[in-house]
Amino acid sequence: MHTLIAEGLRKRYGDLAALDGFDLHVPAGVIHGLLGPNGAGKTTAVKALATLIDLDEGSASVAGFDVRTQAAQVRRRIGLIGQNAAVDEVLGGRQNLVMFGRLYGLGKTQAQERADEMLSIFGLSDAAEKAVSTYSGGMRRRLDIAAGLLLTPAVLFLDEPTTGLDPRARNEVWTTIREIAARGTTVLLTTQYLDEADQLASEISVMNHGKIIAQGTPTELKRHVGGDRVTLTLALRDRLDRVAEKLGPTATVDEDTRTITVELAGESLAGIIRTLDDLGVTPEDLQLRRPTLDEAFLALTSPEAVR
């Protein structure tokens, strides 16, 4: 069952096509990454799915409700966390969550009970009465996410959730996002940190110019730039060509660094080592390297790829 469905979404602002045939299908209970360069249309897509803007064309549903004709039902089933924290820094953590609960329509007692529950879930109970201005970046972001989950949404939209956080705080937020998905909430994550998408998302959609240009697991997307490769560093430059010839047609030589790079598509690491042994060559260094999501992203969104 797909919790998020978008088909043929189009949205123009004057001459700019912010969405130009945007399609997306996200199953329930997963973390789905939405990547793209600045101006690709990520924020517009999220706003459309969250019923914050009208669409020119196309259809979309969230948790089974149409975003255009059943907007109120959609809003009751989503959480939306933007790049900037929405919590009040003067108030304490519990006060913030109770306030948000009341704004969401919860009664006073229910809002207080839900606030205490969320503080416990996100490890903030000990800081519940402290002013948010005293919180670390990670704590503040977790409180912000907790506020977005007060009504236990079917879908949580996270827009750049770790922007500006240090590595420790990022890890705290990553743990929180994984726990949210484990409880059954579908998470649509937009981020410019590709390692974040690699760590969190089970599937990723890459946007450019208002539409999806590639979709798959992180491993599948990395295959766009080839497979694993081995880089050998030799002590003597005069042996580079002879060794490369024996290693096969995928071997490339860099004389300046005394290295040979070999694609593993048609050769195994064990086979490379056997060839080196047969030649009596002991490399100074041998590294197995896998393509990164950064490389896949750049390859997919480069001007050459777009053309």
GUKE-807493 format. One record per residue (C-alpha): x, z, y; residue number from 1. Coordinates in steps of 0.5 Angstrom, whole numbers, plus 2048, in hexadecimal, padded with zeros to 3 digits. Layout:
N
[rec [X Z Y] NUM]
...
//
This chain:
307
[rec [800 800 800] 1]
[rec [803 7FE 807] 2]
[rec [802 803 80C] 3]
[rec [804 7FE 812] 4]
[rec [802 7F7 812] 5]
[rec [803 7F2 818] 6]
[rec [802 7EB 817] 7]
[rec [803 7E6 81C] 8]
[rec [804 7EA 822] 9]
[rec [805 7E7 829] 10]
[rec [806 7EA 830] 11]
[rec [808 7E7 836] 12]
[rec [80A 7E9 83D] 13]
[rec [80A 7E3 841] 14]
[rec [80F 7DE 83F] 15]
[rec [812 7E4 83A] 16]
[rec [810 7E4 833] 17]
[rec [811 7EB 831] 18]
[rec [80E 7EA 82A] 19]
[rec [80E 7E3 827] 20]
[rec [80B 7E3 820] 21]
[rec [80D 7EA 81E] 22]
[rec [80B 7EC 817] 23]
[rec [80C 7F3 813] 24]
[rec [80A 7F6 80D] 25]
[rec [80C 7FD 80C] 26]
[rec [80A 801 806] 27]
[rec [808 808 806] 28]
[rec [80D 80E 806] 29]
[rec [813 80A 808] 30]
[rec [818 80A 80D] 31]
[rec [818 803 810] 32]
[rec [81D 801 815] 33]
[rec [81C 7FC 81B] 34]
[rec [822 7F9 81E] 35]
[rec [824 7F4 823] 36]
[rec [828 7F3 829] 37]
[rec [825 7F5 830] 38]
[rec [81F 7F1 832] 39]
[rec [81E 7EF 82B] 40]
[rec [817 7F2 82B] 41]
[rec [817 7F8 827] 42]
[rec [814 7FD 82D] 43]
[rec [80F 7F8 82E] 44]
[rec [80D 7F8 826] 45]
[rec [80D 7FF 826] 46]
[rec [808 800 82C] 47]
[rec [804 7FA 829] 48]
[rec [803 7FE 822] 49]
[rec [802 805 826] 50]
[rec [7FC 801 82A] 51]
[rec [800 802 831] 52]
[rec [800 7FB 833] 53]
[rec [7FB 7F5 831] 54]
[rec [7FD 7EF 82D] 55]
[rec [7FC 7E8 82F] 56]
[rec [7FB 7E6 828] 57]
[rec [7FC 7E9 821] 58]
[rec [7F9 7EE 81D] 59]
[rec [7FC 7F5 81B] 60]
[rec [7FA 7FB 817] 61]
[rec [7FC 802 816] 62]
[rec [7FA 807 811] 63]
[rec [7F5 802 80F] 64]
[rec [7F2 802 817] 65]
[rec [7F2 7FC 81B] 66]
[rec [7F6 7FD 821] 67]
[rec [7F2 7F8 826] 68]
[rec [7EB 7FB 824] 69]
[rec [7EC 802 821] 70]
[rec [7F1 804 826] 71]
[rec [7EF 80B 826] 72]
[rec [7EF 80C 81E] 73]
[rec [7F6 809 81F] 74]
[rec [7F8 80E 824] 75]
[rec [7F6 814 820] 76]
[rec [7FA 812 81A] 77]
[rec [801 811 81D] 78]
[rec [807 814 821] 79]
[rec [80B 811 826] 80]
[rec [812 814 828] 81]
[rec [815 810 82E] 82]
[rec [81D 810 830] 83]
[rec [81C 816 835] 84]
[rec [819 81D 833] 85]
[rec [812 81E 835] 86]
[rec [813 826 834] 87]
[rec [813 82B 83A] 88]
[rec [81A 82E 83B] 89]
[rec [817 834 83F] 90]
[rec [812 836 839] 91]
[rec [814 839 832] 92]
[rec [814 835 82C] 93]
[rec [80D 838 829] 94]
[rec [80A 837 830] 95]
[rec [80C 830 830] 96]
[rec [809 82F 829] 97]
[rec [803 833 82B] 98]
[rec [802 82F 831] 99]
[rec [802 828 82E] 100]
[rec [7FE 82B 828] 101]
[rec [7F8 82C 82E] 102]
[rec [7F9 825 831] 103]
[rec [7F8 822 82A] 104]
[rec [7F1 826 82A] 105]
[rec [7F3 82C 825] 106]
[rec [7F0 832 826] 107]
[rec [7F4 838 829] 108]
[rec [7F5 83C 822] 109]
[rec [7F6 835 81F] 110]
[rec [7FB 833 824] 111]
[rec [7FF 83A 823] 112]
[rec [7FF 839 81B] 113]
[rec [801 832 81B] 114]
[rec [807 834 820] 115]
[rec [809 839 81C] 116]
[rec [809 835 816] 117]
[rec [80D 82F 819] 118]
[rec [812 834 81C] 119]
[rec [814 836 815] 120]
[rec [814 82F 812] 121]
[rec [819 82D 817] 122]
[rec [81D 833 817] 123]
[rec [81B 836 81E] 124]
[rec [818 83C 81D] 125]
[rec [81E 841 81F] 126]
[rec [81E 83D 826] 127]
[rec [816 83C 827] 128]
[rec [816 841 82D] 129]
[rec [81C 83E 830] 130]
[rec [81C 839 836] 131]
[rec [81D 832 834] 132]
[rec [822 831 839] 133]
[rec [826 836 835] 134]
[rec [826 832 82E] 135]
[rec [82B 82D 82C] 136]
[rec [82A 825 82C] 137]
[rec [828 825 825] 138]
[rec [823 82B 825] 139]
[rec [820 828 82B] 140]
[rec [81F 822 827] 141]
[rec [81C 825 821] 142]
[rec [817 829 826] 143]
[rec [815 822 829] 144]
[rec [814 81F 822] 145]
[rec [810 825 820] 146]
[rec [80C 824 826] 147]
[rec [80A 81D 823] 148]
[rec [809 820 81C] 149]
[rec [804 825 81E] 150]
[rec [7FE 821 81C] 151]
[rec [802 81F 815] 152]
[rec [802 817 817] 153]
[rec [801 812 812] 154]
[rec [806 80E 816] 155]
[rec [80C 811 81A] 156]
[rec [80F 80C 81F] 157]
[rec [816 80E 821] 158]
[rec [819 80A 827] 159]
[rec [821 80B 827] 160]
[rec [820 813 825] 161]
[rec [827 815 825] 162]
[rec [82A 811 82C] 163]
[rec [82F 816 82F] 164]
[rec [82F 81B 82A] 165]
[rec [836 81D 827] 166]
[rec [838 81C 81F] 167]
[rec [835 823 81D] 168]
[rec [82F 822 821] 169]
[rec [82E 81B 81E] 170]
[rec [82F 81E 817] 171]
[rec [829 823 818] 172]
[rec [824 81E 81B] 173]
[rec [826 819 815] 174]
[rec [824 81F 810] 175]
[rec [81E 820 814] 176]
[rec [81C 819 813] 177]
[rec [81D 819 80C] 178]
[rec [819 81F 80B] 179]
[rec [813 81C 80F] 180]
[rec [813 816 80A] 181]
[rec [814 81A 804] 182]
[rec [80D 81D 806] 183]
[rec [80A 817 806] 184]
[rec [80A 814 80D] 185]
[rec [80C 80D 80F] 186]
[rec [812 80D 814] 187]
[rec [813 807 818] 188]
[rec [81A 808 81B] 189]
[rec [81D 803 821] 190]
[rec [824 805 822] 191]
[rec [82A 801 824] 192]
[rec [82F 806 820] 193]
[rec [82F 801 81A] 194]
[rec [833 807 816] 195]
[rec [82C 80B 817] 196]
[rec [828 805 814] 197]
[rec [82D 805 80E] 198]
[rec [82C 80C 80D] 199]
[rec [825 80D 80E] 200]
[rec [821 807 80D] 201]
[rec [81F 804 806] 202]
[rec [81D 7FD 809] 203]
[rec [81F 7FA 80F] 204]
[rec [81C 7F5 814] 205]
[rec [821 7F1 819] 206]
[rec [81D 7EE 81F] 207]
[rec [81F 7E9 824] 208]
[rec [81C 7E5 829] 209]
[rec [815 7E9 828] 210]
[rec [815 7E8 820] 211]
[rec [818 7EA 819] 212]
[rec [81E 7E6 817] 213]
[rec [820 7EA 811] 214]
[rec [81D 7EF 80D] 215]
[rec [820 7F3 807] 216]
[rec [824 7F9 804] 217]
[rec [82A 7FB 808] 218]
[rec [82E 7F8 802] 219]
[rec [82A 7F2 802] 220]
[rec [82B 7F1 809] 221]
[rec [833 7F2 809] 222]
[rec [833 7EC 804] 223]
[rec [832 7E7 80A] 224]
[rec [839 7E8 80B] 225]
[rec [83C 7E8 804] 226]
[rec [83D 7ED 7FF] 227]
[rec [843 7F2 7FE] 228]
[rec [84A 7F0 7FF] 229]
[rec [851 7F2 7FE] 230]
[rec [857 7F2 803] 231]
[rec [85E 7F3 800] 232]
[rec [864 7F4 804] 233]
[rec [86A 7F1 801] 234]
[rec [871 7F3 803] 235]
[rec [874 7EC 804] 236]
[rec [871 7E7 808] 237]
[rec [874 7E1 803] 238]
[rec [870 7E3 7FD] 239]
[rec [869 7E3 801] 240]
[rec [868 7DC 7FF] 241]
[rec [86A 7DC 7F8] 242]
[rec [866 7E2 7F7] 243]
[rec [860 7E0 7FB] 244]
[rec [860 7D9 7F6] 245]
[rec [85F 7DD 7F0] 246]
[rec [85A 7E2 7F3] 247]
[rec [855 7DC 7F3] 248]
[rec [852 7D7 7F9] 249]
[rec [84E 7DD 7FD] 250]
[rec [855 7E0 7FE] 251]
[rec [857 7E0 806] 252]
[rec [85E 7E1 808] 253]
[rec [860 7E5 80F] 254]
[rec [867 7E4 810] 255]
[rec [868 7E9 816] 256]
[rec [865 7EF 812] 257]
[rec [868 7EC 80B] 258]
[rec [861 7ED 808] 259]
[rec [85D 7E9 803] 260]
[rec [855 7EA 803] 261]
[rec [851 7E8 7FD] 262]
[rec [84A 7E7 7FC] 263]
[rec [847 7EB 7F6] 264]
[rec [842 7E6 7F5] 265]
[rec [845 7E2 7F0] 266]
[rec [84B 7E7 7EE] 267]
[rec [84B 7EF 7EC] 268]
[rec [84F 7F4 7EE] 269]
[rec [852 7F5 7E7] 270]
[rec [853 7EE 7E7] 271]
[rec [857 7EE 7EE] 272]
[rec [85B 7F4 7EB] 273]
[rec [85D 7F0 7E5] 274]
[rec [85F 7EA 7E9] 275]
[rec [864 7EE 7ED] 276]
[rec [867 7F1 7E7] 277]
[rec [868 7EA 7E4] 278]
[rec [86C 7E8 7EA] 279]
[rec [870 7EF 7EA] 280]
[rec [86D 7F0 7F1] 281]
[rec [86B 7F7 7F4] 282]
[rec [868 7F7 7FA] 283]
[rec [869 7FC 800] 284]
[rec [862 7FD 801] 285]
[rec [85B 7FB 7FD] 286]
[rec [855 7FC 800] 287]
[rec [84E 7FB 7FE] 288]
[rec [849 7FA 804] 289]
[rec [842 7F8 804] 290]
[rec [83E 7F5 809] 291]
[rec [83B 7F9 80E] 292]
[rec [834 7F9 811] 293]
[rec [837 7F8 818] 294]
[rec [83A 7F1 815] 295]
[rec [833 7EF 812] 296]
[rec [830 7F1 819] 297]
[rec [835 7ED 81D] 298]
[rec [835 7E7 818] 299]
[rec [82D 7E7 818] 300]
[rec [82C 7E7 820] 301]
[rec [832 7E3 822] 302]
[rec [830 7DD 827] 303]
[rec [833 7D9 821] 304]
[rec [82E 7DC 81C] 305]
[rec [828 7DB 821] 306]
[rec [82A 7D4 822] 307]
//
